Amino acid sequence: MDGELIVLLSAAALAFSVLSYVVLDGTDLGVGILLGLTSCAKRRRTMAISILPIWDANETWLVLGGGGLLALFPLAYAILLPALYVPFIAMLLALIVRAMALEFRDYTNSPCIKRCIDALHSCGSLIAGACQGAALGTLVQGIPIQDGRFVGTGWEWVSPFTLYCSGVLVVGYAWLGACWLYWRTDSALQQTSRWQARCLSVATFVLMAVLITWTSTLNPDYAQRLSRPFVIYSTAVAGMIAFITFWTSFRTRFDILPLICALSLFILGFALMANTIFPLIVPPHLSLHAAASGTKSQLFMLVGFALLMPVTLFYNTFGFRTFSGKIRRVEDSLHQ
């Protein structure tokens, strides 16, 4: 195989892993964020049960993405890790707290302790989403590099742009969480989730539009790529179709349709970001080819990805299929 093609396939495998994590675990994080805004104990338990059987499988994609970055593009890994030590460590700790809260909340009968555990779950979800947004914003903003090494202070992730990216991702995750709850629940909680999903959709759409405009001002190359007629028109048309379909989907009997539309807009935003920074992997200077490992190493990893991705996708699909349906009587079983 041609060396350039191998690098592109490696980048595609890595991008697919990251995107899968964002859309799958981002939905779980969104439910956790909304859980902190819910005062009713029965509703909080329903929300937690809706993601309890599938959250751990969703995080598999984070492992694939991190391991893939190290093996496929080790130079990029060596630069990103010291630049993002604080948000990465905070994110991992937050995910651990969220996991503990999900798994142990029903081992106590004390309403006060459960409320505290749910607060930890919500805080863990919020911090994890915010750290991921800060890391994404730092990557797009650009990381100082000299002679293939990180030469910054380690606090580049604290800037108006990166903090704004954190806010956008948190709001977007909450939107996905509301759409998920609309699909999985009924009665009063479903009606509340529908109202939340509609409000959060408008907020996410506006925030993303501002983010795209702001991104175009960071780098002349960004402005050039984002101003291409094909990019502008295709993004606008696809975004409006998904947004309009989202608003009309609540009138149908397919409760999963709002979630599909929200995920479509997330995928569109991810594709737009990839188009903005390509062929760089660490802006403003490090390209995919410069950061890539040896051809044999990449071929070895691509074979591993080809084996692991179908298994992981099957496991995710099987989990969603097994635990599908409405959650109506949470007192009967923790995994209904």
N, C-alpha and C positions, 0 to 999 in steps of 0.2 A: 504494500500500500504506500501511496505517496505520503511523505512526511507532513506536508501541509494539511492533507486530509485527515491524518491521524490527530493532529493538534485540534482541528475543528471538531472532530468527533469527541475528543476528550472534553473540549469546552461545552459541547452540547450535552454530554452526560452529566457534567457538573451542574450546568444551568438547570437541567431537568430535575436533579435532586433537590436543589435549592428551591425551585418553584413548587415542587411537590410538598416540601416541608411548609412553605409559606401558606399555601392554600388549605392544607389539611390541618396542621397544628395551629395555624393562625385562627381557624374557626374555633378550635378548642380554647385558645387564649381569649378569644372574643367572648365566649360563654363565661369564662372566669371573670373577665372585666365587668360584664353585666351582672354577674352574681353579687358583686359588691354593692350594686345599686338596688338590690332587692331586699325588702324588709321582711317578707313572708317566709317563714322557715320551710313550709311545705314546698313553695316554689323553688327555694334554693336547693332543696334536696332533689327535686325533679331535674333542675338544671345540671346538677353534679352527676346524676345518674345517666343523663343523656350522653355524656362524653366518657364516662368511666370505663366502658369496655373497649374503647378504641384509641384513647389518647396516647398510650405507649407505642402502639404500632405507628402512629403518625410521626413520632419522634425518631423513628428509624431513619427517615430521610435526612435528618440533621446529622446523624452519624455518617451516612453515606456521603453527604456533602463535605463535611469536615475532613474525613479520611481521603476522599477523592481529591480535594484541594492539595493536601499534603503530598500525595503520591503523583498526581498529574502535573501540578504546577508548584513545585516546592519553593521556588524563589518568591512567588506571590504569597505563599503561606508564611515564609520567613519575614516578610515585610508587614503583612496584615496583623500577625499575632502581636508583636510589640506595639504597633500603632493602636491596637484595640484591646489591650489587656484588660482594662477596667470594665468596659461594657461586656466583653466576653465572659469574664469571671462573674460579674453581676447577673448576667443572663443565665448562666449555668446554675448558680445558687438559687435564682428565682424559680427555675424549672424544677429543681429538687424540692423546694418548698411547696410548689404547686402539686407535685406528685405525692408528697407525704399527706397534704391536706385532702386530696382526692381519695387516697386509699384508706385513710384512718378516720375520716369524719364520722362514720357510722359505728365506730367502736366505743363510743361514749353516749350516754343517755342524757347528759347535761346540756340543756339548751344554751347555756352561757358558753360552755366550752365549744359547742358546735358553731356558735356565732363567731368565736375567735378563730376557729379553724377555717371557716368560710372567708373571714377577713384576710387570713394568710393566703388562701387560694387566690382571692381577688388581687391582692398586692403582688403575689408572685407572677400572675398573668400580666398585670399592668407593667411591672418592671421588665419582664422578659420581652414584651412587645416594644416597649420604649427603647431598650438596649438594641434590639434588632433594627429599629428605625434609625438609631444613632449610628450604628455600624454601616448601614446602607448609605446614609447621608455622607459619612466620612469618605466612603469609597468613591461616590460620585463627585464629591467636593475636590478630591485629590489628596494624595499622601506624599509628603516630602521624601524623595529618594535621591541618594547619591552613590554612584558606583555599585548599584544593586543592593544597597542597604538603607534601612529606615533611619532617617536623620532628624526626625521630629522630636517633640517633647512628650508624646504620648497623650496629650490633651487636645489633639486636633478634633476629637469627636464632640468637644464642647464649643459650639458656635451657633449663631442664629439659624443657619441652614440645617445643620444636623439636628438641632432641637426641634425645628419645624418638621423635619422628616419623622422624628419620633412621634410627634403629635398626629401626623397624618396616618402613620401605620397603626397607632393605637385606635384611632377612630375607625379606620378601615377594618381592623380585626373585630371591633365591637359590632360593626355592621354585619360581618360574616356570622358572628355569634347570634345576632338577632334573627337572621335568616334561618340559621340552623334550628333555633328554638321554635320558630314558626312552623318548620317542617315536622319536628319531632313531638310537639306538644299540642294540646287542644284547650278548649274552654278559655278561661280568663287569661292564663299565661300566654296562650297563642295570640290573643287579641292585643295584649301588651307588647309582645314581640313584633307584631305587625306594625304597630305604631312606632316602636323604636327603630325598626328596619327602614321605614319610610323616612324618618327624620335623619337617621345616620347616612342614608344613601345620598341625600342632598348635601350633607356636610362633607362626605367623602368626595363627591363629585367636584364640589367647589374647591376643596383643599388640594385635590390632585391637579386641577387646572392651574391653580396658583403655583404649585410645585413644578409643573412642567415649564411654566414661564420663568420661574426663578432659576431653574436648572440651565436654561438657555443663556442666562447672563453670566454663568460661571466660567465658560470657556468658549472661545470663538468656534472651535470645532463642534461643540455641542449645539450651538446656535445654527450652524450650517446643516447638521444632520437632522435637527428637529424642524427646520424650515423647508425641507424638501417637500414638493407638492404631494408626492405619493404618501409620505409619512403623515402630513397634515390631514389630507382628505380621508385616507383609509382609517386613521385613528379617530377622526371626528365622526365618520359614518358608523364605524363599528361601536364606538362608545355610545352614541345616541340610540342606536338600535337596541343595545343591551339595556340602557337606562330606561327607555320607553317600555321595553318588554318587561322589565322589572316592575314598573308601576302598574302595568295592566295584568300581571300574573296573579295578583291577589284576587282577581275576579274569577279565576279558574279553579278547578278542583285539584290541580296538581300543586300541592303545597311545597314541593321541592323546587319548583321553577324559580322563585325569588333567589334561592341560594345559588342555583346554576347561573343566573344572570350576574349576581354579585361576584362569583368566582370568575366569570368571563371578563369582567372589568379588571379584576386583579391580574389575570393572565395578560390582558392587553397592556396594563401598566408595566408589568415585568418585561414584556417584549419591547416596549418603548424604551425602557431603561437600557436593555441589552443593545438595542440599536444605537443608543446615544453614546455609549462608551466603547463599542466594538471598533477596532480589534484590540483594544486595551483590556487588561485584566486588573491592573492597578493604575488608574489615572494619576498623574497626567502623562507618564512616560513609559511604563512597563507594559509591553505587548504580550499577547498570548504566546507567541513563538519564543520570545526572550525568556519567559518564565517557565516554559515547558520542560519536563524531565526528558530523559532519553527516549528514543523511539521504542526500544524494547520494553522499557518500564511502562510506557503508555499503552502499548499493545497488551501487556499482561493485565493492566488495570481495566482496560476496555473489555477484555474477556470476562473478568470478574464482574464488571457492571452488567454485562449481557446476561450473566447467570443470576445475579442478585436482584436486578430490577424486576424481572417478571415474577419472581418469588414474592418480593415485597409488595408488588401491585396486587397479586393474588391474595396475599394475607390481608391487605387493606380492604379489598373488595369483599372477601369472605366475612371479615368482621362487620363491615357496614351492612351486608346482606343478613347476617345472623341476628344482629341487634337492630334491625330496621323496624319501622312501625311507630305508632304513637305511644307515648308513655302516659298512661292514664291513672293507674293505681300503684303509686310508688311504694305503698306500704307492704305490697305482696312480696316483692323481691328487689334486691339491690341491683339486679341486672335485667330487669324487665325491659 
